[in-house]
Amino acid sequence: MMPPLKSQLAILLTLLFLAGVAVLLSSLHMMPRYIGLNAASEMLGDSIRIGKAPIPAFSTSTRERLAGSHGFQALVSYTDNGFEPAKLTVKKGETIRFTNNSSRDIWVAASGNPLYPSVENGCGSSAFDSCAPFAPMDFWEFTFEQKGQWHVVNNLDKEKSALIKVE
């Protein structure tokens, strides 16, 4: 004697569902482990380190800045999370290199009170100002000639800030 029609239909649907799950699970092993540079979990730096992306050539502005650089004593990296380190102490006369390791342009500038002093023919109200945005993987250097505690912001995202103490 055959089972009722409802039981046969339930068994058929269960078998189809299980077959679909089996096909899906078997296809997962064929998916690539690295989706590419657009995947949210993979940063450009990580891709370069593991050989998934080439080391990009320096831009013209970066080559010009490197040619004019006299070296630096401290490094501040700007990432998508902000300035790293967010607090730094240097000596008067030392240079900090600000590198843009974020995914967007940045504009490094003094902020707060007191404001780092200005200079004649400066671009803003303080000498401590990159005067223009600079692109990811580019840098700007500044030599601190005044003692004090100086606040710095990204003029394009003023919520990201740091404190530079010059002794």
N, C-alpha and C positions, 0 to 999 in steps of 0.2 A: 504494500500500500504506500502511496506517495504522500509526503508531508503536504500540509495545506499550502496554498499559493502565497500567503503572507510570509510563511516561514522560508519558502524558496526565495522570495524576493529579498528578505532580510539577509539570508546567506549570500546571495549574489552581490548585494551592495557592500557587505562586509569584505568579501573577497576583492572586489574592485578597489575599495579604499586601501586595503593592505597592499595591493599591487602598486597603487599610486605612491604610497609611502616608500615602498622598496625601490621604485624607479628614482624618486627624489633623493633618497639616501645614497644610492649608487652613483648618482651624478655629482654629488658634492666633492668626491675625490678628484674630479677633473677640473674644478675651479682653481684659478691661479691664486697663489698665496699673497702676492703683491698685486693689487689692482692697478697701481700707477700713481703718478704724482698728484692726481686730483682726489685721491682717497683722503678723507679727513684724518685718518690715523697715521698717515705717512707724511712726514715733513721733508722738505727738500734736503736739509742737511743729512737726515737719516738715509735718504735715497742715494746721496753722493757717497756716504761712508760705506754703504753695502754694494756699491757699484751699479746701482740701478739708474743713475743719472750722471751725466758728465759734469766735471768741474767747469762752471761757466767762466768765460773770459772776462777780464776786468773791463768795465766801461771806460770811456775816455776820461770822464771826471775822476774816476778812481785812480787811473794811471797818473793823471796830473797831480792828484793829492799825494800819491805815493812818492812821486818825484820831488815834491816840495816838503815832504816830511823830514823832520830832524830827529825822529824817534819819540817815544812816549814812555812814561813811567807807570801808567795805570790804564786799565781797559774797562770801559763800561759798555756792556752789550745791551742793545734795545731789542727785546723780543715782543711777541704778541701779548705777553703778560706785563710789559713795561721795562723799566731800567733794571739791570742786574749787574752789580749789586745796587740796591736802592739807597745805600749809605756808603760813603767812601771818604777816607782821609788821605790827603796828599800834602806835600810841602810846597811852600811858596816857590814859584819858578818851575814846578813840574807840569808836565803835559798829560792830559787824559785824551785817549782816543775813544770816541763814541762810535761804535759800529752798529749798523742797522741790520740786525738778524731777524727782523720781523717780516711779515708778508705785505707791508704797506710802507709808503713814504713816511719819513719822520722829519721834524723840524726841531732841533735842540735849541732851547732858549732859557735864559734866566727868568725867574719868577719870584714873587713874594717880596717881603720887606725884611732886611734891606736888599735892594737890587744890586747886582754886581755893577760896578761903575762903567760908564760909557766912555767911548773914545771919539775924537773928532773923526768925521767922515764914516762913522759907524752906520750900521743898517737899522738900528733900533735904539731903544732906550738903555741898552746895556751892550758892552763889548762881548759878553758871554752869550752869543747868538750865532747860530750857523747861517743866518741871513736868508736861507732858502731851504726848502725840503730836500732831502737826499734819499735816494732809492734803496730798496733792499740790497744787501751785500756791498753797500758803499759805507764810507766813514767820514768823520769830521774830527779834527783835533783842536784842542784849546789849551793854552798855557795860562795857568793861574798866577797872576802877579800881585794879587791882593789877598791878604789873610782874611778869614771870616768863614761863616757858614752860608753857603749859597744854594738856594733851591733851583732846581732845573726841571723843566717840563718838556713834553712833546707838544709844540704849539698846535699840532693837528689833532691831538687827543689829550687835552689838559688834565684829564683824570690820572694820567700816568706821570709820576714825578719821582725825583730822587733828591738827596741832600749831599752836597759836596762840602767837606770841611777842609779848609786850607790853613795849615799851621805855619 
